[in-house]
């Protein structure tokens, strides 16, 4: 599953956020409650790849230098997202709030 599929799932579920964290399954926030998506936990490489797939070169450079970055991303016809990508003790992660078009 790629990041756009996860984000489209968020939109269909009425989620306000997508949370990705190494060692955990993807999670969505619906009506203030964080819920796990019925997928296996993602490892460091999977989370890293999902985040990098939606970054441009400058965003990747900032992420590598500062171990965090914020940027926007749009899935045409679905929504616009504001991505907060970061590193934590267990590896890469991100929070992606959903903004409908």
Residue pairs with C-beta under 8 A, 6 or more apart in sequence:
1 39
2 50
2 53
3 50
3 51
3 53
3 54
4 75
6 18
6 20
6 26
6 37
6 50
7 18
7 75
7 78
7 79
7 81
7 96
7 98
8 75
8 78
9 15
9 28
9 37
10 17
10 18
10 28
10 96
10 98
11 75
11 78
11 79
11 98
11 100
13 28
13 30
14 30
14 31
15 28
15 29
15 30
15 98
16 29
16 30
16 97
16 98
17 28
17 29
17 95
17 96
17 97
17 98
18 26
18 27
18 28
18 81
18 94
18 95
18 96
18 98
19 26
19 27
19 28
19 29
19 34
19 93
19 94
19 95
19 96
20 26
20 27
20 42
20 47
20 50
20 51
20 92
20 93
20 94
20 96
21 27
21 42
21 47
21 88
21 90
21 91
21 93
22 42
22 43
22 44
22 47
22 88
22 90
22 91
22 92
22 93
23 41
23 42
23 43
23 90
23 91
24 36
24 41
24 42
25 36
25 37
25 38
25 39
25 40
25 41
25 42
26 36
26 37
26 39
26 42
27 34
27 35
27 36
27 37
28 34
28 35
28 37
29 35
42 50
43 91
44 90
44 91
44 92
47 91
47 92
47 93
47 94
48 91
48 92
50 94
51 63
51 83
51 85
51 92
51 94
52 60
54 73
54 83
55 63
55 69
55 71
55 85
56 71
59 69
59 71
62 69
63 69
63 85
67 86
67 87
68 84
68 85
68 86
68 87
69 85
70 82
70 83
70 84
70 85
71 82
71 83
71 85
72 80
72 81
72 82
72 83
73 80
73 81
73 83
73 96
74 80
74 81
75 81
77 101
78 101
79 98
79 99
79 100
79 101
80 99
80 101
81 96
81 97
81 98
81 99
82 96
82 97
82 99
83 94
83 95
83 96
84 94
84 95
84 96
85 92
85 93
85 94
86 92
86 93
86 94
87 93
